[in-house]
Amino acid sequence: MTEAGASYARTRRLAGVHRFERLIGDLTGDQVEALVASLPALEHMAELESQDHEGWKQ
């Protein structure tokens, strides 16, 4: 990837992060707690997805 491409990717990623920050800021306290409680399951799903992708490469 070129430096310009890498810079563009970083900019887009940061824009996504800032968008999520704004969205989370609009949630109620109970909704934020529910979201935080779901993080371990979401992380596990991401790990499973990563393992699936590794299997596809072999």
C-alpha positions in Angstrom: 0.0 0.0 0.0 1.3 3.4 -0.8 1.7 6.1 1.9 -1.3 7.9 0.5 -3.4 4.8 0.6 -2.3 4.1 4.2 -3.1 7.7 5.2 -6.5 7.3 3.6 -7.2 4.1 5.5 -6.1 5.7 8.8 -8.4 8.6 8.1 -11.4 6.4 7.3 -10.7 4.2 10.4 -10.6 7.3 12.7 -13.8 8.6 11.1 -15.5 5.3 12.0 -14.2 5.5 15.6 -15.5 9.0 16.0 -18.9 8.0 14.6 -19.2 5.2 17.1 -18.2 7.6 19.9 -21.0 9.9 18.9 -23.5 7.1 18.7 -22.5 5.6 22.0 -22.9 9.1 23.5 -26.6 9.0 22.5 -27.3 5.8 24.4 -28.8 5.6 27.9 -26.7 4.4 30.8 -28.5 1.0 30.7 -27.8 0.7 27.0 -24.1 1.4 27.4 -23.9 -1.2 30.2 -25.6 -3.8 27.9 -23.2 -2.9 25.1 -20.2 -3.3 27.5 -21.6 -6.6 28.8 -21.8 -7.9 25.2 -18.1 -7.1 24.4 -16.7 -10.5 25.5 -19.2 -12.3 23.2 -18.4 -10.0 20.3 -14.6 -10.5 20.9 -15.1 -14.2 20.8 -17.1 -14.0 17.6 -14.2 -12.0 16.1 -11.8 -14.6 17.1 -13.9 -17.4 15.6 -14.2 -15.4 12.4 -10.4 -14.9 12.3 -9.9 -18.7 12.8 -12.3 -19.3 9.9 -10.3 -17.0 7.6 -7.1 -18.8 8.6 -8.7 -22.1 7.6 -9.6 -20.7 4.2 -6.1 -19.6 3.5 -4.7 -23.2 4.0 
